[in-house]
Amino acid sequence: MLDMKKMTTQMIDMYRTAFDNTFSAMMTLQDQMERMTNLYWGQLLAIPEETKKGLGEWTKSHKKHCADFKKAVDEGFKNLEALAA
């Protein structure tokens, strides 16, 4: 029975690590794309300032939702660990 508990804990750790690495890579890619997009929008003179401001607000909202999602997943992993213990 002890081996089953250890195996379950190791599986949860593996899933957490896989999620953390994937999420980190995704957010790094998101940040790079945001920088490229900001450079692109910054060079376009025909785009109104209101549009640029709206895109900035959308980006902030997206980052907040990503952080909320990460927090929810981390809480889920904590709950799984508590169940396995």
N, C-alpha and C positions, 0 to 999 in steps of 0.2 A: 504494500500500500504506500509505503514511503517513496518508492521509486516512481509511482504514478504521480504523486504530488510534485516531485522534483521535475519529472518530465513535463507536466502541465505548466509549471513555472518557467521552464526553459522555452517552451513553445510560446508563451505569452511574451517573454523577453525577445524572442526572435521576431514575432509579429510587430512588437513595439519598435524594434530597431529598424525593421524593413519600412514601417510607416514613417518613422522619423527621417530616415535617409531619403525616401521618396518625396516627402513633403518639403524637406530642405532643398532638394534639387529643383522641385517645382517652383518654390519661392525664389530661388536664385535666378531661374529662367525668367520668371515674372518680373523681377527687378531689372534684369538686362533689357527685356523688351520694353519696359516702362521708360528706361533711359533713352533707348533708340527712338521710341515714339515721341518723347518730349523734345528730342533734338529735331525730329521731323516737323512736328507741329510748330516749334519755335521758329523754323525757317520759312514757314508759309505765311505770307503777309495777308492773304485773302481770307484767312480764318478769323472771325471776330473774337475778341477777347472773352466774351461771354461763353463761347463754345469751348475755348481752352480752359476756362474756369470750371465749366461743367464736367469736362473730362477729368480735371484734377480732383473734383469732388467724387466722381465715380470711382476713381482709382483709390482714394482714401476709404471709401465705403467697401470696396472689394477687399482691401487689406484687412479691414476690421472684421469682415465676415470670415476671412481665412484664419485670422487669429482666434475667432470664436469657435470655428470648426476644430482647430488644433486643440484648443482647451477642452472641448467636448470629447474628443477622441482620447485625450490624456486621462480625463475623468473615467471614461469607459475602461481603459486599461487598469486604472487603479481599482475599479470595481471588480474586474476579472481577477486581479491578484488577490483581492480580499476573499473572493469565493474559493480560490484555489488554496488559500492558506488554511 
